[in-house]
Amino acid sequence: MEIKDEIKRLRESTGMNRKEFCEYFEIPYRTVTEWERGTRKMPDYVLRLLAYKVKMDNLIVKEDVYEE
């Protein structure tokens, strides 16, 4: 799975739309949009940090849980 698909899957597992996700993590909307479209590459460590934060804050609401 490509990293662009993984970030989208992580965001969707929280039940947040892109705007809510960006506001929660204080990441610019355009940055997340470009990550999800694949026009900008997200560093691997950022995905791991976001996944950890989602897990620790109990933000996962969907069954297909993102597990690292």
PATI-555528 format. One record per residue (C-alpha): y, x, z. Coordinates in Angstrom, 3 decimals, padded with zeros to 6 digits, always signed. Last residue first. Example, Ala and Ser with C-alpha at 12.3 -4.5 7.8 and 13.67 -1.06 7.14 Angstrom:
<zakols>
{{-001.060,+013.670,+007.140}}
{{-004.500,+012.300,+007.800}}
</zakols>
This chain:
<zakols>
{{-000.353,+001.305,+012.475}}
{{-000.939,-002.399,+012.980}}
{{+001.212,-005.052,+011.359}}
{{-000.139,-008.340,+012.578}}
{{-001.450,-010.779,+010.004}}
{{-001.259,-013.652,+012.499}}
{{+002.489,-014.114,+012.466}}
{{+004.868,-013.977,+015.429}}
{{+005.229,-010.264,+016.057}}
{{+008.398,-009.559,+018.040}}
{{+006.674,-008.439,+021.229}}
{{+009.447,-005.894,+021.980}}
{{+006.904,-003.063,+022.186}}
{{+005.197,-004.056,+018.915}}
{{+008.412,-004.473,+016.940}}
{{+009.738,-001.203,+018.376}}
{{+006.553,+000.650,+017.388}}
{{+006.630,-000.789,+013.862}}
{{+010.299,+000.205,+013.523}}
{{+009.545,+003.742,+014.693}}
{{+006.584,+004.083,+012.308}}
{{+008.665,+002.793,+009.404}}
{{+011.433,+005.243,+010.261}}
{{+008.919,+008.121,+010.405}}
{{+007.853,+007.462,+006.830}}
{{+011.386,+007.943,+005.483}}
{{+012.461,+004.876,+003.503}}
{{+012.771,+005.462,-000.197}}
{{+015.532,+003.660,-002.058}}
{{+015.093,+001.539,-005.179}}
{{+011.755,+000.288,-003.840}}
{{+012.866,-003.327,-003.632}}
{{+012.067,-003.520,+000.080}}
{{+013.841,-000.247,+000.842}}
{{+016.854,-001.298,-001.254}}
{{+017.155,-004.572,+000.640}}
{{+016.779,-002.745,+003.959}}
{{+019.631,-000.406,+003.039}}
{{+021.828,-003.214,+001.704}}
{{+021.521,-005.130,+004.951}}
{{+022.714,-002.155,+007.005}}
{{+020.380,-001.347,+009.899}}
{{+021.331,-002.484,+013.389}}
{{+017.710,-003.235,+014.319}}
{{+018.343,-006.844,+015.317}}
{{+021.103,-007.345,+012.746}}
{{+018.997,-006.016,+009.910}}
{{+016.002,-008.142,+010.876}}
{{+018.187,-011.250,+011.162}}
{{+019.638,-010.651,+007.702}}
{{+016.249,-009.964,+006.117}}
{{+014.666,-013.126,+007.472}}
{{+012.820,-012.869,+010.737}}
{{+009.297,-014.178,+011.334}}
{{+008.396,-010.875,+012.962}}
{{+005.397,-010.367,+010.665}}
{{+007.755,-010.860,+007.701}}
{{+009.703,-007.745,+008.648}}
{{+006.545,-005.654,+008.946}}
{{+005.207,-006.976,+005.634}}
{{+008.508,-006.160,+003.946}}
{{+008.470,-002.660,+005.410}}
{{+004.863,-002.182,+004.274}}
{{+005.493,-003.364,+000.735}}
{{+008.275,-000.839,+000.237}}
{{+006.036,+001.838,+001.793}}
{{+003.430,+001.319,-000.904}}
{{+000.000,+000.000,+000.000}}
</zakols>
